[in-house]
Amino acid sequence: MRILVVGDIFGRPGRQIFHDLLPGLIHQHRVDFVIANGENASGGRGITSKNADEILQSPVNVLTTGNHIWEHDSIKPYFETHPILRPHNVDSALPGKGWGVFTSSSGCRVCVVSLQGCVFMDDKGMKAMNPFQSMDTLLKEISPISDIIIVDFHAEATSEKRALAWHLDGRVSALLGTHTHVQTADEEILPNGTAYISDIGMTGPHASVIGLAKEVAILKFLTGEKKKFKVAEEGLALNAVLCEFSIQTGKALSIERVRATN
């Protein structure tokens, strides 16, 4: 089972390159199932229903998100009708779900979990509950009904990501970090079969400061002045990881980084 997981789609440039490159990547890598993080798809902050419709026209199976998902009210009804996940470990009274089991074309039951970190995330969106405890509880429910379990861990701190990966090693098929927008070079398969990377990276404008126009970010660092948030436009690239799993065991067989440009 070959699964492509695409890093944070950032703004209009990210949506465009995702649309342009995804079909070719699916064909090139013989991909069976596609997950993408839509956290920053609309102006770099959250995702609107209109942009969700646009992204879901591409051959993607499910969208994960993160702390910015609450920026646009129009997306909330979509949680009930579209394959879009909000973070699992937030107040259960909030709309939507943080996980789902999706059946691939071959009949494989792929459980996707959208999870949010706590370290250095206090000022970023809805407060998240302990991701370690949340996953321990959730696994009791999802393990019996899943062949493969993929966790998109949307978190700031590498230490929190690595600690959770070790905690879940052998109990999930992959724990893949998102949120920092910089693809890391630490992909590996842990001893008990869980694929891991600290951050998949960003799909969008890389001639930027993690998606933000360079001049806006530099001015803030130089003077403290905050200018209007502006999405960069240049240096477009799609960042992803390609993972292969055994359907029989749910364990990872391989993980490799993907970086694609026009």
C-alpha contacts under 8 A as a table, 3 or more apart, distances in Angstrom:
res1	aa1	res2	aa2	distance
1	M	31	V	7.99
1	M	32	D	6.38
1	M	244	E	5.44
1	M	245	F	5.14
1	M	246	S	6.40
1	M	247	I	6.50
2	R	30	R	7.15
2	R	31	V	5.13
2	R	32	D	5.29
2	R	33	F	6.70
2	R	242	L	6.97
2	R	243	C	5.71
2	R	244	E	4.40
2	R	245	F	6.52
3	I	31	V	5.83
3	I	32	D	5.89
3	I	33	F	4.86
3	I	34	V	5.82
3	I	35	I	7.60
3	I	242	L	5.84
3	I	243	C	5.29
3	I	244	E	6.29
4	L	26	I	7.98
4	L	31	V	6.44
4	L	32	D	7.99
4	L	33	F	6.41
4	L	34	V	4.95
4	L	35	I	6.31
4	L	240	A	6.77
4	L	241	V	5.85
4	L	242	L	4.58
4	L	243	C	6.42
5	V	34	V	5.94
5	V	35	I	4.71
5	V	36	A	5.60
5	V	200	I	7.98
5	V	240	A	5.42
5	V	241	V	5.40
5	V	242	L	6.49
6	V	9	I	7.82
6	V	34	V	7.70
6	V	35	I	6.20
6	V	36	A	4.48
6	V	37	N	6.36
6	V	200	I	7.14
6	V	202	M	7.99
6	V	203	T	7.30
6	V	238	L	7.45
6	V	239	N	6.09
6	V	240	A	4.15
6	V	241	V	6.62
7	G	36	A	6.25
7	G	37	N	5.66
7	G	178	T	6.45
7	G	181	H	7.52
7	G	200	I	5.17
7	G	201	G	5.09
7	G	202	M	4.86
7	G	203	T	5.76
7	G	238	L	7.56
7	G	239	N	5.56
7	G	240	A	5.38
8	D	36	A	7.12
8	D	37	N	4.76
8	D	38	G	5.90
8	D	39	E	6.12
8	D	40	N	6.33
8	D	41	A	7.67
8	D	178	T	6.83
8	D	179	H	6.91
8	D	181	H	6.77
8	D	201	G	6.73
8	D	202	M	4.76
8	D	203	T	5.65
9	I	14	G	4.91
9	I	15	R	6.21
9	I	18	F	7.50
9	I	36	A	7.60
9	I	37	N	6.23
9	I	38	G	5.40
9	I	39	E	6.89
9	I	40	N	5.76
9	I	41	A	5.15
9	I	202	M	6.23
9	I	203	T	4.67
9	I	204	G	6.09
10	F	13	P	6.80
10	F	14	G	4.63
10	F	15	R	6.98
10	F	38	G	7.79
10	F	39	E	7.80
10	F	40	N	4.78
10	F	41	A	4.82
10	F	42	S	7.22
10	F	43	G	7.24
10	F	44	G	5.16
10	F	202	M	6.95
10	F	203	T	6.03
10	F	204	G	5.07
10	F	205	P	7.50
10	F	211	G	6.56
11	G	14	G	5.33
11	G	15	R	6.36
11	G	40	N	6.14
11	G	41	A	4.54
11	G	42	S	4.95
11	G	43	G	4.51
11	G	44	G	4.76
11	G	45	R	7.83
11	G	204	G	7.08
11	G	231	V	6.60
12	R	15	R	5.05
12	R	16	Q	6.14
12	R	41	A	6.88
12	R	42	S	6.85
12	R	43	G	6.83
13	P	16	Q	5.14
13	P	17	I	6.33
13	P	204	G	5.40
13	P	205	P	6.39
13	P	233	E	6.21
13	P	236	L	7.00
14	G	17	I	5.40
14	G	18	F	6.03
14	G	41	A	7.00
14	G	203	T	5.15
14	G	204	G	3.69
14	G	205	P	6.82
14	G	236	L	7.33
14	G	237	A	7.95
14	G	238	L	7.68
15	R	18	F	5.16
15	R	19	H	6.17
15	R	41	A	6.61
15	R	55	I	6.68
15	R	203	T	8.00
15	R	204	G	7.46
16	Q	19	H	5.17
16	Q	20	D	6.14
17	I	20	D	4.88
17	I	21	L	5.88
17	I	203	T	7.46
17	I	204	G	6.98
17	I	236	L	6.89
17	I	237	A	7.00
17	I	238	L	6.76
17	I	261	T	7.90
17	I	262	N	7.66
18	F	21	L	5.50
18	F	22	L	5.63
18	F	203	T	7.03
18	F	238	L	6.64
19	H	22	L	5.89
19	H	23	P	7.69
19	H	55	I	7.19
19	H	58	S	6.04
20	D	23	P	7.31
21	L	24	G	5.58
21	L	25	L	6.32
21	L	238	L	7.76
21	L	260	A	7.54
21	L	261	T	7.75
21	L	262	N	7.39
22	L	25	L	5.14
22	L	26	I	6.18
22	L	58	S	7.48
22	L	59	P	7.46
23	P	26	I	5.19
23	P	27	H	6.37
23	P	58	S	7.75
23	P	59	P	7.01
24	G	27	H	5.15
24	G	28	Q	5.96
25	L	28	Q	4.96
25	L	29	H	5.89
25	L	30	R	7.96
25	L	31	V	7.72
26	I	29	H	5.53
26	I	30	R	5.57
26	I	31	V	4.77
26	I	32	D	7.74
27	H	30	R	5.19
27	H	31	V	6.81
28	Q	31	V	7.95
31	V	34	V	7.35
32	D	104	S	7.05
32	D	105	S	7.38
33	F	60	V	7.41
33	F	61	N	6.42
33	F	104	S	6.49
34	V	59	P	7.39
34	V	60	V	4.95
34	V	61	N	5.30
34	V	62	V	6.92
35	I	60	V	6.18
35	I	61	N	5.95
35	I	62	V	5.14
35	I	63	L	5.92
35	I	64	T	7.27
36	A	60	V	7.11
36	A	62	V	6.60
36	A	63	L	5.03
36	A	64	T	6.17
37	N	63	L	5.43
37	N	64	T	4.60
37	N	65	T	5.33
37	N	178	T	7.94
38	G	41	A	5.23
38	G	46	G	7.41
38	G	47	I	6.56
38	G	52	A	7.90
38	G	63	L	5.89
38	G	64	T	6.09
38	G	65	T	5.42
39	E	44	G	7.93
39	E	45	R	6.84
39	E	46	G	5.09
39	E	47	I	6.36
39	E	64	T	7.18
39	E	65	T	4.35
39	E	66	G	5.56
39	E	67	N	7.49
39	E	68	H	6.01
39	E	69	I	6.00
40	N	43	G	6.85
40	N	44	G	4.22
40	N	45	R	4.54
40	N	46	G	4.86
40	N	47	I	6.36
40	N	68	H	7.07
41	A	44	G	5.74
41	A	45	R	6.74
41	A	46	G	6.15
41	A	47	I	5.20
41	A	51	N	7.06
42	S	45	R	5.71
42	S	46	G	5.69
42	S	47	I	4.75
42	S	48	T	6.24
42	S	51	N	6.63
43	G	46	G	7.64
43	G	230	K	7.79
43	G	231	V	6.46
44	G	211	G	7.36
44	G	212	L	7.99
44	G	231	V	6.52
45	R	68	H	5.68
45	R	69	I	7.74
45	R	71	E	6.80
46	G	68	H	4.59
46	G	69	I	4.63
46	G	70	W	6.71
46	G	71	E	5.35
46	G	72	H	6.51
47	I	51	N	6.35
47	I	52	A	6.49
47	I	69	I	6.46
47	I	71	E	7.51
47	I	72	H	6.53
47	I	75	I	6.79
48	T	51	N	5.28
48	T	52	A	6.11
48	T	72	H	5.78
48	T	73	D	7.69
48	T	74	S	5.83
48	T	75	I	5.34
49	S	52	A	4.95
49	S	53	D	6.20
49	S	74	S	5.43
49	S	75	I	4.71
49	S	78	Y	7.08
50	K	53	D	5.24
50	K	54	E	6.42
51	N	54	E	4.87
51	N	55	I	6.20
52	A	55	I	5.18
52	A	56	L	6.03
52	A	75	I	7.84
53	D	56	L	5.17
53	D	57	Q	6.38
54	E	57	Q	5.46
54	E	58	S	7.59
55	I	58	S	5.71
55	I	60	V	7.85
56	L	59	P	7.00
56	L	60	V	6.21
56	L	61	N	7.94
57	Q	60	V	7.85
60	V	63	L	7.68
61	N	83	P	7.11
61	N	102	F	7.98
62	V	83	P	4.95
62	V	84	I	5.98
62	V	85	L	7.75
63	L	83	P	6.26
63	L	84	I	4.74
63	L	85	L	6.21
64	T	84	I	6.05
64	T	85	L	5.00
64	T	86	R	6.54
64	T	87	P	7.86
64	T	113	V	7.79
64	T	114	S	5.57
64	T	152	D	7.12
65	T	68	H	7.56
65	T	69	I	6.13
65	T	84	I	7.74
65	T	85	L	6.29
65	T	86	R	5.51
65	T	87	P	6.60
65	T	114	S	6.58
65	T	154	H	7.69
66	G	69	I	5.78
66	G	86	R	6.45
66	G	87	P	5.74
66	G	114	S	7.38
66	G	115	L	7.34
66	G	116	Q	6.16
66	G	154	H	5.77
66	G	179	H	7.71
67	N	70	W	7.21
67	N	87	P	7.59
67	N	116	Q	7.14
67	N	124	K	5.84
67	N	125	G	4.65
67	N	126	M	6.57
67	N	154	H	7.86
68	H	71	E	5.68
68	H	124	K	7.47
68	H	125	G	5.95
69	I	72	H	7.14
69	I	86	R	6.69
69	I	125	G	7.96
70	W	73	D	6.90
70	W	125	G	7.10
70	W	126	M	7.81
72	H	75	I	6.11
72	H	76	K	7.79
73	D	76	K	5.65
74	S	77	P	6.84
74	S	78	Y	7.86
75	I	78	Y	5.31
75	I	79	F	7.08
76	K	79	F	5.62
76	K	80	E	8.00
76	K	95	P	6.45
76	K	96	G	7.24
77	P	80	E	5.92
77	P	81	T	7.13
77	P	95	P	7.93
78	Y	81	T	5.03
78	Y	82	H	5.25
78	Y	84	I	7.14
79	F	82	H	5.83
79	F	83	P	7.13
79	F	84	I	5.66
79	F	85	L	6.66
79	F	86	R	7.78
79	F	95	P	7.00
79	F	96	G	4.72
79	F	97	K	7.06
80	E	96	G	6.23
85	L	88	H	7.92
85	L	96	G	6.88
85	L	97	K	5.80
85	L	98	G	5.04
85	L	99	W	6.25
85	L	100	G	7.75
85	L	113	V	7.74
85	L	114	S	6.22
86	R	96	G	6.42
86	R	97	K	6.03
86	R	98	G	4.99
86	R	114	S	6.29
87	P	90	V	6.35
87	P	97	K	7.46
87	P	98	G	4.85
87	P	113	V	7.87
87	P	114	S	4.81
87	P	115	L	4.74
87	P	116	Q	5.68
88	H	97	K	6.29
88	H	98	G	3.55
88	H	99	W	6.48
88	H	113	V	7.02
88	H	114	S	5.78
88	H	115	L	5.35
88	H	116	Q	7.41
88	H	134	S	7.98
89	N	92	S	7.87
89	N	98	G	7.32
89	N	115	L	6.20
89	N	116	Q	6.62
89	N	128	A	5.52
89	N	129	M	5.25
89	N	130	N	7.14
89	N	131	P	6.33
89	N	134	S	6.13
90	V	94	L	7.54
90	V	126	M	6.92
90	V	127	K	6.47
90	V	128	A	4.81
90	V	129	M	5.88
91	D	94	L	5.76
91	D	128	A	7.71
91	D	129	M	7.92
92	S	95	P	7.70
97	K	100	G	7.54
98	G	113	V	5.88
98	G	114	S	5.26
98	G	115	L	7.07
99	W	111	C	6.97
99	W	112	V	5.50
99	W	113	V	4.31
99	W	114	S	6.13
100	G	111	C	5.57
100	G	112	V	5.62
100	G	113	V	6.83
101	V	109	R	6.18
101	V	110	V	5.46
101	V	111	C	4.16
101	V	112	V	6.43
101	V	145	I	7.89
101	V	146	S	6.91
102	F	109	R	5.73
102	F	110	V	5.17
102	F	111	C	6.19
102	F	112	V	7.75
103	T	106	S	7.79
103	T	107	G	5.51
103	T	108	C	5.49
103	T	109	R	4.68
103	T	110	V	6.07
104	S	107	G	5.14
104	S	108	C	5.20
104	S	109	R	6.57
104	S	110	V	7.06
105	S	108	C	7.45
108	C	147	D	6.35
108	C	148	I	7.76
108	C	247	I	7.01
109	R	145	I	7.48
109	R	146	S	5.16
109	R	147	D	5.11
109	R	148	I	6.48
110	V	146	S	6.04
110	V	147	D	6.09
110	V	148	I	4.93
110	V	149	I	6.03
110	V	150	I	7.48
111	C	142	I	7.40
111	C	146	S	5.81
111	C	147	D	7.60
111	C	148	I	6.06
111	C	149	I	4.69
111	C	150	I	6.19
112	V	149	I	5.96
112	V	150	I	4.90
112	V	151	V	5.99
112	V	152	D	7.61
113	V	149	I	7.53
113	V	150	I	6.17
113	V	151	V	4.71
113	V	152	D	6.14
114	S	151	V	6.11
114	S	152	D	5.08
114	S	153	F	6.44
114	S	154	H	7.51
115	L	131	P	6.93
115	L	151	V	6.90
115	L	152	D	6.01
115	L	153	F	4.85
115	L	154	H	6.00
116	Q	128	A	6.31
116	Q	131	P	6.91
116	Q	153	F	5.73
116	Q	154	H	4.76
116	Q	155	A	5.77
117	G	121	M	6.76
117	G	128	A	6.84
117	G	130	N	7.78
117	G	131	P	6.43
117	G	153	F	6.80
117	G	154	H	5.98
117	G	155	A	4.32
117	G	156	E	6.91
117	G	157	A	7.96
117	G	160	E	7.33
117	G	161	K	7.94
118	C	121	M	5.19
118	C	122	D	6.73
118	C	127	K	7.85
118	C	128	A	6.09
118	C	129	M	7.26
118	C	130	N	6.92
118	C	131	P	7.57
118	C	155	A	7.14
119	V	122	D	7.37
119	V	155	A	7.46
119	V	156	E	6.66
119	V	157	A	6.12
119	V	160	E	6.95
120	F	123	D	7.78
120	F	156	E	6.30
120	F	157	A	7.01
121	M	124	K	5.15
121	M	125	G	7.99
121	M	127	K	7.99
121	M	155	A	7.45
121	M	156	E	6.82
122	D	125	G	7.79
122	D	127	K	6.51
124	K	127	K	7.70
128	A	131	P	7.67
129	M	134	S	7.24
130	N	133	Q	5.59
130	N	134	S	6.08
131	P	134	S	4.90
131	P	135	M	6.00
131	P	164	L	7.98
132	F	135	M	5.40
132	F	136	D	6.30
132	F	164	L	6.43
132	F	167	H	7.70
133	Q	136	D	5.09
133	Q	137	T	6.31
134	S	137	T	5.34
134	S	138	L	6.10
135	M	138	L	4.90
135	M	139	L	5.90
136	D	139	L	5.51
136	D	140	K	7.09
137	T	140	K	5.76
137	T	141	E	7.45
138	L	141	E	5.39
138	L	142	I	6.33
139	L	142	I	5.10
139	L	143	S	5.37
139	L	171	R	7.90
140	K	143	S	6.05
140	K	144	P	7.59
141	E	144	P	6.78
141	E	145	I	7.68
142	I	145	I	5.44
142	I	146	S	6.11
143	S	146	S	5.43
143	S	147	D	7.82
143	S	149	I	7.84
146	S	149	I	6.62
147	D	247	I	5.98
147	D	248	Q	7.36
147	D	249	T	7.61
147	D	250	G	5.67
148	I	172	V	7.28
148	I	173	S	5.77
148	I	245	F	7.65
148	I	247	I	6.83
148	I	250	G	4.90
148	I	251	K	7.70
149	I	172	V	5.12
149	I	173	S	5.09
149	I	174	A	6.71
149	I	250	G	7.46
150	I	172	V	6.57
150	I	173	S	5.80
150	I	174	A	4.95
150	I	175	L	6.22
150	I	176	L	7.70
151	V	172	V	7.52
151	V	174	A	6.08
151	V	175	L	4.76
151	V	176	L	6.16
152	D	175	L	6.18
152	D	176	L	5.12
152	D	177	G	5.95
152	D	178	T	6.72
153	F	161	K	7.10
153	F	175	L	6.66
153	F	176	L	5.93
153	F	177	G	4.83
153	F	178	T	6.07
154	H	177	G	5.86
154	H	178	T	4.68
154	H	179	H	5.19
155	A	158	T	7.81
155	A	160	E	7.64
155	A	161	K	6.99
155	A	177	G	6.83
155	A	178	T	6.43
155	A	179	H	5.78
155	A	180	T	7.60
156	E	179	H	6.47
156	E	180	T	6.30
157	A	160	E	5.37
157	A	161	K	6.52
158	T	161	K	5.02
158	T	162	R	6.10
158	T	198	S	6.11
159	S	162	R	5.25
159	S	163	A	6.01
160	E	163	A	5.16
160	E	164	L	6.14
161	K	164	L	5.33
161	K	165	A	6.20
161	K	177	G	6.67
161	K	198	S	6.37
162	R	165	A	5.01
162	R	166	W	6.30
162	R	198	S	7.04
163	A	166	W	5.29
163	A	167	H	6.17
164	L	167	H	4.86
164	L	168	L	6.11
165	A	168	L	5.19
165	A	169	D	5.83
165	A	175	L	5.96
165	A	194	T	7.66
165	A	196	Y	6.90
166	W	169	D	5.05
166	W	190	L	7.60
168	L	171	R	5.23
168	L	172	V	6.09
168	L	194	T	7.75
169	D	172	V	6.46
169	D	190	L	6.48
169	D	191	P	7.40
169	D	192	N	5.60
169	D	193	G	6.63
169	D	194	T	5.18
170	G	173	S	7.05
170	G	191	P	7.88
170	G	192	N	4.48
170	G	193	G	5.36
170	G	194	T	5.61
170	G	251	K	7.26
171	R	194	T	7.57
172	V	175	L	7.19
172	V	194	T	6.10
172	V	250	G	7.65
172	V	251	K	7.76
173	S	193	G	6.82
173	S	194	T	4.83
173	S	195	A	6.28
173	S	245	F	7.45
173	S	250	G	5.70
173	S	251	K	5.20
173	S	252	A	5.85
174	A	194	T	4.94
174	A	195	A	4.36
174	A	196	Y	5.87
174	A	252	A	7.14
175	L	194	T	7.01
175	L	195	A	6.25
175	L	196	Y	5.20
175	L	197	I	7.19
176	L	195	A	7.59
176	L	196	Y	5.50
176	L	197	I	5.28
176	L	198	S	6.47
176	L	199	D	6.59
176	L	200	I	6.88
177	G	196	Y	7.86
177	G	197	I	6.04
177	G	198	S	4.78
177	G	199	D	4.22
177	G	200	I	6.08
178	T	181	H	6.95
178	T	198	S	7.46
178	T	199	D	4.91
178	T	200	I	5.77
178	T	201	G	6.62
179	H	199	D	7.28
179	H	201	G	7.70
180	T	199	D	6.81
180	T	201	G	6.93
180	T	210	I	7.55
181	H	199	D	7.27
181	H	200	I	7.48
181	H	201	G	4.33
181	H	202	M	4.45
181	H	210	I	5.64
181	H	211	G	7.81
182	V	199	D	6.57
182	V	200	I	7.21
182	V	201	G	4.40
182	V	202	M	6.39
182	V	210	I	7.18
183	Q	198	S	7.96
183	Q	199	D	5.26
183	Q	200	I	4.91
183	Q	201	G	3.76
183	Q	202	M	7.12
183	Q	239	N	7.09
184	T	187	E	7.56
184	T	197	I	6.97
184	T	198	S	6.12
184	T	199	D	5.45
184	T	200	I	6.75
184	T	201	G	7.19
185	A	197	I	7.63
185	A	257	R	7.92
186	D	196	Y	7.90
186	D	197	I	5.69
186	D	198	S	6.72
187	E	195	A	7.42
187	E	196	Y	5.54
187	E	197	I	4.37
187	E	198	S	7.40
187	E	255	I	6.64
187	E	256	E	6.86
187	E	257	R	7.43
188	E	195	A	5.88
188	E	196	Y	5.43
188	E	197	I	6.68
188	E	255	I	6.69
189	I	192	N	7.99
189	I	193	G	5.86
189	I	194	T	5.48
189	I	195	A	4.37
189	I	196	Y	6.09
189	I	252	A	6.80
189	I	253	L	7.83
189	I	254	S	7.13
189	I	255	I	7.28
190	L	193	G	5.48
190	L	194	T	5.26
190	L	195	A	6.32
190	L	196	Y	7.20
191	P	194	T	7.45
192	N	251	K	7.82
193	G	251	K	4.76
193	G	252	A	5.33
193	G	253	L	7.65
194	T	251	K	6.19
194	T	252	A	5.78
195	A	243	C	7.61
195	A	252	A	5.65
195	A	254	S	7.41
195	A	255	I	6.43
196	Y	255	I	7.88
197	I	200	I	6.69
200	I	239	N	6.37
200	I	240	A	5.57
200	I	241	V	6.36
200	I	257	R	7.64
201	G	239	N	5.40
201	G	240	A	6.91
202	M	206	H	7.92
202	M	210	I	7.73
202	M	237	A	7.79
202	M	238	L	6.68
202	M	239	N	5.49
203	T	236	L	7.43
203	T	237	A	5.72
203	T	238	L	4.21
203	T	239	N	5.32
203	T	240	A	7.99
204	G	211	G	6.81
204	G	235	G	7.80
204	G	236	L	5.15
204	G	237	A	5.65
204	G	238	L	6.44
205	P	208	S	6.26
205	P	211	G	5.62
205	P	232	A	5.80
205	P	233	E	5.53
205	P	234	E	5.15
205	P	235	G	5.05
205	P	236	L	4.39
205	P	237	A	6.60
206	H	209	V	7.47
206	H	210	I	6.88
206	H	211	G	6.40
206	H	234	E	6.73
206	H	235	G	4.87
206	H	236	L	5.80
206	H	237	A	6.65
207	A	211	G	7.81
207	A	214	K	7.68
207	A	232	A	7.26
207	A	233	E	7.74
207	A	234	E	5.42
207	A	235	G	4.77
207	A	236	L	7.62
208	S	211	G	5.24
208	S	212	L	5.55
208	S	213	A	5.33
208	S	214	K	5.02
208	S	232	A	5.88
208	S	234	E	7.59
208	S	235	G	7.97
209	V	212	L	5.06
209	V	213	A	6.45
209	V	214	K	5.60
209	V	217	A	6.60
211	G	231	V	6.02
211	G	232	A	5.83
212	L	216	V	7.18
212	L	217	A	6.61
212	L	229	F	7.18
212	L	230	K	5.86
212	L	231	V	4.88
212	L	232	A	5.34
213	A	216	V	5.56
213	A	217	A	6.51
213	A	230	K	5.59
213	A	231	V	5.47
213	A	232	A	4.22
213	A	233	E	7.73
214	K	217	A	5.29
214	K	218	I	6.03
214	K	232	A	7.32
215	E	218	I	5.19
215	E	219	L	6.07
216	V	219	L	5.35
216	V	220	K	6.46
216	V	226	K	7.71
216	V	227	K	6.27
216	V	228	K	7.76
216	V	229	F	7.41
216	V	230	K	7.19
217	A	220	K	5.27
217	A	221	F	6.48
218	I	221	F	5.17
218	I	222	L	6.07
219	L	222	L	5.04
219	L	223	T	5.90
219	L	224	G	7.02
219	L	225	E	6.45
219	L	226	K	7.69
220	K	223	T	5.52
220	K	224	G	4.44
220	K	225	E	4.88
220	K	226	K	5.61
220	K	227	K	7.63
221	F	224	G	5.71
221	F	225	E	7.95
233	E	236	L	7.48
236	L	261	T	6.44
236	L	262	N	7.70
237	A	259	R	6.65
237	A	260	A	5.59
237	A	261	T	4.70
237	A	262	N	7.54
238	L	258	V	7.78
238	L	259	R	5.59
238	L	260	A	5.08
238	L	261	T	6.38
239	N	257	R	7.68
239	N	258	V	5.73
239	N	259	R	4.70
239	N	260	A	6.68
240	A	257	R	6.13
240	A	258	V	4.92
240	A	259	R	6.47
241	V	255	I	6.71
241	V	256	E	5.57
241	V	257	R	4.51
241	V	258	V	5.32
242	L	255	I	5.67
242	L	256	E	5.36
242	L	257	R	6.42
242	L	258	V	6.81
243	C	252	A	7.05
243	C	253	L	7.48
243	C	254	S	5.54
243	C	255	I	4.39
243	C	256	E	6.58
244	E	252	A	5.94
244	E	253	L	5.37
244	E	254	S	5.23
244	E	255	I	6.62
245	F	250	G	6.16
245	F	251	K	5.60
245	F	252	A	4.38
245	F	253	L	5.20
245	F	254	S	7.20
246	S	249	T	5.51
246	S	250	G	5.26
246	S	251	K	5.62
246	S	252	A	6.47
246	S	253	L	6.70
247	I	250	G	5.23
247	I	251	K	7.75
252	A	255	I	7.52
